[in-house]
């Protein structure tokens, strides 16, 4: 098969056909990784195929980018549907995929056996959640017998799998590939004007789905404390989710509804990051947060809860502040300190950028993945 790639004619063999499978309807770090990995694989001469939910942003972005994409809806018990498994087997066989990279456990349960029967040589599972897998019979079969490699994006996730799931996961299968940021991509920040800042106002920002895991209630409590101190500020929260009505009510109860702005989903997070002074990240558990890397690449200081994988990114008192999980008082104290010291904001911003350039720069991750392929 011959294809045109950036003006060059490349000969592609079936060994370069990689299938990326992520059926999530939402757009998060894992979905972003699958999309960007597909694009980078094309640049490296590979021929990716994406399987995803037909109404997802991953489906839309992949199709617009010219990536071959199949629509598939997956639920936790979809692996019990023989017609869906047969459909997937046919698609994998006709696509002549030689490697399958799966982003969700429910996807792995559905796709692993059809992939083997379709002749896929290597099945990989990418895990970006710093929680152990359930110790059940299905997972023993999946990860011991049907999965060839497990990609994790933080050392913390690897340690959790080794310590908590050693009965069915061989640590030799686990490969650490950090998230990465493209530091050379063009920026459109001048084209988007949020213009939500008034003179002398400090702008704090947060990006994440409005769910319990992301801890946005601590941002509202932070707003309450800042308002009591008479500080001119605004907190911008970019994201959508089921907790939005509850968080709005909480903000009204604490009298900060005028200081906390819920902006729903924002596609261009670069423009959003450009508008803020300090990024506040009160997540209760995370993998290796791609959002934090984007923020640090933009030279913005960070205050985050000291949980799971976050200390691999944020170095306390060097490129940000780490706060005890759930400690609203300490969160306020550290944010307040940053607000008062613009010199510290600049120092943290410079240090964060340096760390991204050194450890999370673009091409490091894709080169490691290609070696694993």
QUIPESUL-V455540 format. One record per pair of residues at least 4 apart in sequence whose ideal C-beta (glycine too) atoms are under 8 Angstrom apart, sorted by sequence separation. I is the first residue (numbers start at 1). GAP is how many residues later the second one is. D is the distance in Angstrom with one decimal. If there is no record, write none. Layout:
I GAP D
I GAP D
This chain:
4 4 7.3
5 4 7.9
12 4 5.1
24 4 7.2
27 4 5.1
28 4 6.9
29 4 6.3
30 4 6.7
31 4 6.5
32 4 6.1
33 4 5.8
34 4 6.4
35 4 6.8
36 4 6.2
37 4 6.2
38 4 6.8
39 4 6.8
40 4 6.4
42 4 6.5
52 4 5.2
55 4 7.0
56 4 7.2
57 4 5.9
58 4 6.0
59 4 6.3
60 4 6.4
61 4 6.2
63 4 7.2
74 4 4.8
77 4 7.6
81 4 6.5
82 4 6.1
83 4 6.4
84 4 6.4
85 4 6.3
86 4 6.5
87 4 6.4
88 4 6.1
89 4 6.2
90 4 6.1
91 4 6.0
103 4 6.4
104 4 7.0
105 4 6.5
106 4 6.7
107 4 5.6
108 4 5.4
110 4 7.5
111 4 5.4
112 4 6.7
113 4 6.4
114 4 5.9
116 4 6.6
135 4 6.9
136 4 7.2
137 4 6.6
138 4 6.1
139 4 5.7
140 4 5.5
141 4 5.5
142 4 5.3
143 4 4.9
153 4 6.8
154 4 7.3
155 4 6.2
156 4 6.5
157 4 6.5
158 4 6.2
159 4 6.0
160 4 5.5
161 4 4.9
162 4 6.0
165 4 4.6
169 4 6.5
188 4 6.6
197 4 5.2
209 4 7.8
210 4 6.9
215 4 7.7
216 4 7.0
217 4 6.6
218 4 6.2
219 4 6.5
220 4 6.7
221 4 6.7
222 4 6.3
223 4 6.2
224 4 6.7
225 4 6.8
227 4 7.2
240 4 6.7
243 4 5.3
244 4 6.2
245 4 6.4
246 4 6.3
247 4 6.4
248 4 6.6
249 4 6.4
250 4 6.5
256 4 5.5
268 4 6.9
269 4 6.0
270 4 6.4
271 4 6.9
272 4 7.1
289 4 7.1
290 4 6.5
291 4 6.4
292 4 6.2
293 4 6.2
294 4 6.6
296 4 7.0
306 4 6.5
309 4 7.2
310 4 5.5
311 4 7.5
315 4 5.4
316 4 7.3
317 4 6.8
323 4 5.8
327 4 6.2
328 4 6.4
329 4 6.4
330 4 6.3
331 4 6.3
332 4 5.8
333 4 6.5
334 4 6.7
335 4 6.4
336 4 6.5
337 4 6.3
341 4 6.7
342 4 6.5
343 4 6.4
344 4 6.1
345 4 6.2
346 4 6.4
347 4 6.4
348 4 6.1
349 4 6.6
350 4 6.5
351 4 6.5
352 4 6.6
353 4 6.3
354 4 6.2
355 4 5.8
356 4 4.8
357 4 5.5
360 4 7.5
362 4 7.8
363 4 5.8
364 4 6.6
365 4 6.3
366 4 6.3
367 4 6.6
368 4 6.5
369 4 6.4
4 5 6.1
5 5 5.2
12 5 7.6
26 5 7.1
27 5 7.0
41 5 3.8
42 5 7.6
53 5 7.4
54 5 5.6
62 5 4.2
73 5 7.8
92 5 5.2
102 5 4.8
115 5 3.9
134 5 5.9
135 5 8.0
141 5 6.5
142 5 6.0
152 5 4.1
160 5 7.7
166 5 7.2
169 5 7.1
209 5 5.9
226 5 4.6
251 5 5.2
252 5 4.8
266 5 7.7
288 5 8.0
295 5 4.8
305 5 6.9
306 5 6.3
311 5 7.6
314 5 6.2
315 5 7.4
316 5 6.3
355 5 7.3
356 5 6.8
3 6 7.6
4 6 7.8
24 6 6.8
41 6 7.8
42 6 6.4
52 6 4.5
53 6 6.2
63 6 5.4
78 6 5.5
79 6 6.9
102 6 4.6
133 6 5.5
152 6 4.8
197 6 5.2
208 6 3.8
210 6 6.1
227 6 7.9
251 6 4.6
266 6 5.2
273 6 7.4
283 6 7.3
296 6 6.8
304 6 5.3
314 6 4.4
316 6 4.3
324 6 5.6
338 6 6.0
2 7 5.9
3 7 5.8
24 7 5.7
41 7 4.7
52 7 4.8
62 7 4.4
116 7 7.3
143 7 7.3
162 7 7.5
196 7 7.2
226 7 5.3
295 7 6.0
314 7 7.9
323 7 4.8
337 7 7.3
338 7 5.7
2 8 7.2
22 8 6.2
50 8 6.9
92 8 7.3
115 8 5.5
161 8 5.4
206 8 7.9
208 8 7.1
251 8 8.0
281 8 7.2
314 8 5.7
323 8 5.0
2 9 5.7
3 9 5.8
22 9 5.8
50 9 7.6
102 9 5.9
152 9 7.1
162 9 4.8
248 9 7.2
251 9 4.8
263 9 7.7
1 10 7.4
2 10 7.4
38 10 4.2
52 10 7.0
59 10 5.8
102 10 7.7
133 10 7.2
161 10 7.6
206 10 6.5
223 10 7.5
237 10 8.0
281 10 7.6
292 10 6.3
304 10 5.4
306 10 7.6
338 10 7.6
1 11 5.0
37 11 7.7
100 11 6.4
112 11 5.8
150 11 7.0
281 11 6.3
311 11 6.4
323 11 5.7
1 12 7.8
22 12 4.6
38 12 5.7
50 12 4.6
59 12 6.4
111 12 7.9
162 12 7.0
223 12 5.4
292 12 7.2
302 12 5.7
310 12 7.0
158 13 7.8
161 13 6.0
206 13 5.8
222 13 7.2
279 13 7.7
321 13 4.0
20 14 4.8
248 14 6.8
35 15 7.6
100 15 4.8
108 15 7.9
204 15 7.7
247 15 7.1
34 16 6.7
72 16 7.2
158 16 5.2
219 16 5.5
279 16 4.5
304 16 6.4
306 16 3.9
321 16 7.6
20 17 6.5
50 17 5.6
52 17 6.6
54 17 3.6
108 17 5.4
296 17 7.4
302 17 7.0
303 17 6.2
304 17 7.6
305 17 7.4
306 17 6.2
321 17 7.1
20 18 5.6
34 18 7.6
49 18 7.7
50 18 7.1
51 18 7.5
52 18 7.8
53 18 7.1
54 18 7.8
97 18 7.5
125 18 7.4
158 18 5.7
204 18 7.7
219 18 6.5
244 18 6.1
292 18 7.4
301 18 7.5
302 18 3.6
303 18 4.6
304 18 6.2
305 18 5.6
306 18 6.2
307 18 5.2
48 19 6.1
49 19 4.8
50 19 4.5
51 19 4.9
52 19 7.3
53 19 7.1
54 19 7.2
92 19 7.8
150 19 6.8
301 19 5.7
302 19 7.5
304 19 6.9
305 19 7.4
306 19 6.5
48 20 7.4
49 20 7.3
50 20 7.3
52 20 6.9
53 20 5.9
100 20 5.0
105 20 7.8
289 20 7.5
293 20 6.8
303 20 6.4
305 20 4.6
31 21 7.8
47 21 8.0
49 21 6.9
51 21 5.1
53 21 7.8
70 21 5.7
97 21 7.2
99 21 6.8
102 21 7.1
155 21 6.2
216 21 6.0
273 21 6.3
279 21 5.2
281 21 6.1
283 21 7.3
284 21 6.9
286 21 6.7
287 21 7.5
288 21 5.1
289 21 7.0
292 21 5.1
305 21 7.3
88 22 6.7
92 22 6.0
98 22 6.4
99 22 6.5
100 22 7.3
102 22 6.9
103 22 8.0
125 22 5.3
143 22 7.5
152 22 6.1
154 22 7.5
269 22 7.2
273 22 5.6
278 22 6.9
279 22 7.1
280 22 7.7
281 22 7.1
282 22 7.2
283 22 6.3
285 22 5.8
286 22 5.6
287 22 5.6
292 22 6.9
18 23 5.8
35 23 5.6
88 23 6.0
92 23 5.6
97 23 5.5
98 23 5.0
99 23 4.7
100 23 5.0
101 23 4.6
102 23 5.2
103 23 5.4
123 23 6.2
124 23 7.2
127 23 6.2
150 23 5.3
152 23 7.2
153 23 7.6
216 23 7.9
237 23 6.7
277 23 7.4
278 23 5.5
279 23 4.8
280 23 5.2
281 23 3.9
282 23 5.3
284 23 6.4
285 23 5.1
286 23 5.8
296 23 6.4
34 24 6.3
38 24 6.5
98 24 7.2
99 24 7.9
100 24 6.8
101 24 7.9
102 24 7.0
123 24 5.5
124 24 6.5
125 24 7.6
126 24 7.7
127 24 7.1
128 24 7.5
130 24 6.7
144 24 4.7
149 24 5.5
150 24 4.9
151 24 5.4
152 24 5.7
153 24 6.4
154 24 7.3
235 24 6.3
237 24 6.8
239 24 7.9
240 24 5.0
270 24 7.3
274 24 6.7
276 24 6.4
278 24 7.6
279 24 7.5
280 24 7.5
281 24 7.2
283 24 6.7
286 24 6.1
288 24 6.7
289 24 6.7
31 25 7.1
42 25 7.2
85 25 6.6
89 25 3.8
93 25 4.1
99 25 6.9
101 25 6.1
103 25 8.0
123 25 5.4
124 25 4.6
125 25 5.2
126 25 4.3
127 25 5.3
128 25 5.1
143 25 5.1
144 25 7.4
148 25 7.0
149 25 7.9
150 25 7.0
152 25 7.5
153 25 5.8
214 25 7.3
234 25 5.7
235 25 4.9
236 25 5.1
237 25 5.3
238 25 4.8
239 25 7.3
240 25 4.9
269 25 6.1
273 25 4.7
278 25 6.7
288 25 6.8
31 26 7.0
35 26 5.3
39 26 6.1
84 26 6.8
88 26 4.5
92 26 3.8
93 26 6.7
122 26 4.8
123 26 7.9
124 26 7.2
125 26 7.2
126 26 7.7
127 26 7.9
130 26 5.2
139 26 7.8
143 26 5.1
144 26 7.7
147 26 7.0
149 26 5.9
151 26 5.4
153 26 5.2
233 26 6.3
234 26 7.7
235 26 7.0
237 26 6.5
238 26 7.5
239 26 6.5
305 26 7.8
31 27 4.6
35 27 6.2
38 27 7.6
68 27 7.8
79 27 7.8
122 27 6.9
124 27 5.9
126 27 7.6
130 27 5.2
140 27 7.3
210 27 7.7
214 27 7.9
216 27 7.1
220 27 6.5
234 27 6.2
236 27 5.9
238 27 7.2
273 27 6.1
283 27 7.6
18 28 5.5
20 28 5.8
22 28 7.7
23 28 7.0
24 28 7.6
25 28 4.8
39 28 7.3
78 28 6.8
85 28 6.8
86 28 7.7
89 28 5.5
92 28 6.2
105 28 7.2
129 28 7.1
132 28 5.4
133 28 7.1
140 28 4.2
223 28 7.2
227 28 7.1
238 28 4.4
270 28 7.2
303 28 6.7
320 28 5.5
16 29 6.5
17 29 7.6
18 29 7.1
19 29 7.4
20 29 7.2
21 29 7.8
22 29 7.5
23 29 5.9
24 29 6.7
27 29 7.1
38 29 5.1
85 29 5.2
89 29 5.2
109 29 6.5
128 29 7.3
131 29 6.9
132 29 7.0
139 29 6.0
202 29 6.7
204 29 6.4
206 29 7.0
208 29 8.0
210 29 5.5
227 29 5.7
281 29 7.5
319 29 5.2
16 30 4.6
17 30 4.7
18 30 4.9
19 30 4.9
20 30 5.0
21 30 4.4
22 30 5.5
23 30 5.1
25 30 6.2
26 30 7.5
27 30 4.2
35 30 7.7
74 30 7.4
76 30 4.9
79 30 4.1
112 30 5.9
116 30 6.5
127 30 5.9
130 30 6.1
135 30 7.0
143 30 7.9
202 30 6.7
203 30 7.3
204 30 7.2
205 30 7.4
206 30 7.3
207 30 7.9
208 30 7.9
209 30 5.2
210 30 6.2
211 30 5.0
217 30 6.6
220 30 5.1
224 30 4.3
318 30 7.4
319 30 7.9
16 31 5.2
17 31 7.7
18 31 7.3
19 31 7.8
20 31 7.1
21 31 7.7
25 31 5.2
27 31 6.8
75 31 6.7
78 31 7.5
79 31 4.6
133 31 7.7
201 31 4.8
202 31 4.5
203 31 5.5
204 31 4.6
205 31 4.9
206 31 5.0
207 31 4.6
208 31 4.9
209 31 6.9
210 31 3.0
211 31 6.6
212 31 7.0
216 31 5.7
220 31 5.0
223 31 7.1
224 31 7.2
238 31 6.9
303 31 5.0
17 32 6.7
19 32 6.5
24 32 6.5
74 32 5.4
78 32 4.8
132 32 3.6
133 32 5.1
135 32 6.6
200 32 5.4
201 32 6.2
202 32 7.6
203 32 8.0
204 32 7.2
205 32 7.8
206 32 7.1
207 32 6.1
209 32 4.4
210 32 6.8
211 32 6.0
224 32 5.5
227 32 6.2
303 32 5.3
319 32 4.0
320 32 6.7
12 33 7.0
23 33 7.8
74 33 5.5
76 33 7.8
109 33 6.5
113 33 6.8
132 33 5.6
135 33 7.5
201 33 5.9
203 33 6.4
205 33 7.3
206 33 7.7
210 33 4.3
217 33 6.1
221 33 7.2
223 33 4.0
226 33 7.6
318 33 5.3
319 33 3.9
12 34 7.7
24 34 7.4
79 34 7.8
105 34 7.8
108 34 5.8
112 34 4.1
127 34 7.3
198 34 7.6
210 34 4.9
220 34 6.0
238 34 5.4
10 35 5.3
12 35 5.0
112 35 6.9
303 35 6.7
319 35 8.0
22 36 6.3
74 36 5.5
133 36 7.6
220 36 6.3
223 36 4.9
236 36 7.1
315 36 7.6
319 36 5.8
5 37 6.4
6 37 7.4
51 37 7.9
105 37 7.9
197 37 7.0
210 37 6.3
223 37 5.3
301 37 5.8
5 38 7.5
108 38 7.9
196 38 6.3
108 39 7.1
236 39 7.2
5 40 6.9
51 40 7.7
196 40 6.5
220 40 6.0
236 40 6.5
315 40 7.3
219 41 6.9
282 41 8.0
284 41 6.6
194 42 7.5
284 42 7.5
313 42 7.6
301 43 7.2
3 44 7.2
301 44 4.8
235 45 7.4
1 46 7.6
49 46 5.2
302 46 7.2
299 47 7.9
301 47 3.6
313 47 7.9
49 48 6.4
301 48 5.5
23 49 5.7
282 49 6.6
300 49 5.8
23 50 6.6
101 50 7.5
299 50 3.6
302 50 6.8
21 51 8.0
23 51 3.9
280 51 7.5
298 51 8.0
299 51 6.4
301 51 7.1
210 52 7.7
300 52 7.2
296 53 7.9
299 53 6.6
299 54 4.9
280 55 6.3
297 55 7.7
298 55 7.9
51 56 7.9
296 56 3.3
297 56 6.1
278 57 6.5
295 57 7.5
296 57 6.3
222 58 6.8
207 59 7.5
296 59 6.4
297 59 4.6
51 60 7.7
278 60 5.4
296 60 5.0
219 61 6.2
278 61 7.1
207 62 6.0
277 62 7.9
219 63 6.4
293 63 5.7
37 64 7.6
218 64 4.0
196 65 6.4
207 65 6.8
216 66 7.2
34 67 7.6
205 67 6.6
215 67 3.7
278 67 6.7
293 67 5.1
205 68 6.9
214 68 7.5
215 68 5.4
277 68 6.7
34 69 5.8
214 69 5.3
215 69 5.1
33 70 7.6
205 70 7.3
213 70 6.3
214 70 7.7
205 71 3.4
213 71 5.6
31 72 7.4
203 72 6.2
204 72 6.5
212 72 7.1
213 72 6.2
19 73 6.6
30 73 4.8
203 73 4.8
204 73 6.9
205 73 7.4
206 73 7.0
208 73 7.9
213 73 8.0
30 74 7.6
203 74 5.1
204 74 5.2
205 74 5.3
206 74 5.5
202 75 5.4
203 75 7.8
204 75 7.5
205 75 7.2
206 75 6.7
208 75 6.8
19 76 6.6
192 76 5.7
202 76 7.2
204 76 5.3
206 76 7.7
194 77 6.9
17 78 6.2
19 78 4.0
194 78 6.9
197 78 6.9
17 79 5.4
18 79 6.9
21 79 6.3
24 79 7.1
189 79 7.9
192 79 3.7
196 79 6.9
17 80 5.1
18 80 7.4
19 80 7.0
21 80 6.9
22 80 7.4
24 80 6.3
188 80 6.3
191 80 7.6
17 81 5.8
18 81 4.9
19 81 4.7
20 81 5.2
21 81 4.6
22 81 3.6
23 81 6.4
189 81 5.6
194 81 4.6
14 82 4.2
16 82 7.7
17 82 7.9
18 82 7.9
19 82 7.1
21 82 6.6
22 82 6.3
188 82 7.0
189 82 4.7
15 83 5.2
18 83 6.8
20 83 7.7
23 83 7.3
187 83 5.4
188 83 6.7
208 83 7.1
14 84 6.2
23 84 5.3
207 84 5.0
22 85 6.6
189 85 4.3
21 86 5.0
187 87 7.9
21 90 5.5
215 90 6.9
33 93 7.1
33 95 7.4
205 95 8.0
19 96 7.9
30 96 7.1
30 98 5.2
29 99 5.8
19 101 7.5
225 103 7.3
225 104 7.8
231 105 7.6
222 106 6.9
226 106 7.0
233 106 7.5
221 107 4.6
225 107 4.0
229 107 6.9
218 108 7.4
231 108 6.5
179 109 5.0
181 109 7.7
222 109 5.7
226 109 7.4
178 110 5.9
179 110 7.7
218 110 5.7
221 110 7.9
222 110 5.6
226 110 7.2
179 111 4.6
215 111 8.0
221 111 7.9
225 111 7.9
181 112 4.8
180 113 7.4
181 113 6.0
218 113 6.0
222 113 6.2
226 113 7.9
179 114 5.9
183 114 6.1
181 116 4.7
33 120 7.7
157 130 5.8
157 131 7.8
204 131 7.0
154 133 5.6
153 134 5.4
154 134 4.0
152 135 7.7
153 135 3.9
202 137 5.2
33 146 6.8
36 146 7.9
29 150 7.0
157 151 7.9
156 152 5.1
157 152 6.5
156 153 4.2
131 154 6.6
154 154 7.5
155 154 7.4
130 155 5.5
154 155 3.5
129 156 7.6
130 156 6.3
153 156 7.8
156 156 6.6
130 157 5.5
155 157 5.9
129 158 5.5
154 158 5.5
128 159 3.6
127 160 7.5
128 160 6.8
183 173 7.2
183 174 6.6
181 175 5.6
130 177 7.9
130 178 3.6
183 178 6.2
184 178 7.2
130 179 5.3
181 179 5.7
183 179 6.2
180 180 5.1
181 180 7.1
182 180 4.1
28 181 6.8
178 181 6.8
179 181 6.4
180 181 6.3
181 181 6.3
178 182 5.7
180 182 5.1
26 183 6.6
180 183 7.4
180 184 5.9
180 185 4.3
178 186 7.4
179 186 6.9
180 186 7.7
178 187 6.1
177 188 5.0
177 191 4.9
177 192 6.0
175 193 7.5
177 195 7.7
175 197 5.7
151 218 7.4
151 221 7.5
149 223 6.2
27 238 7.4
124 248 7.5
122 251 7.3
33 257 7.2
29 258 6.9
32 258 6.0
29 259 8.0
29 260 6.7
29 261 4.4
29 262 7.2
99 274 5.6
44 322 6.8
40 323 8.0
41 325 7.4
40 326 4.4
44 326 6.2
37 329 6.8
37 332 6.9
18 355 7.1
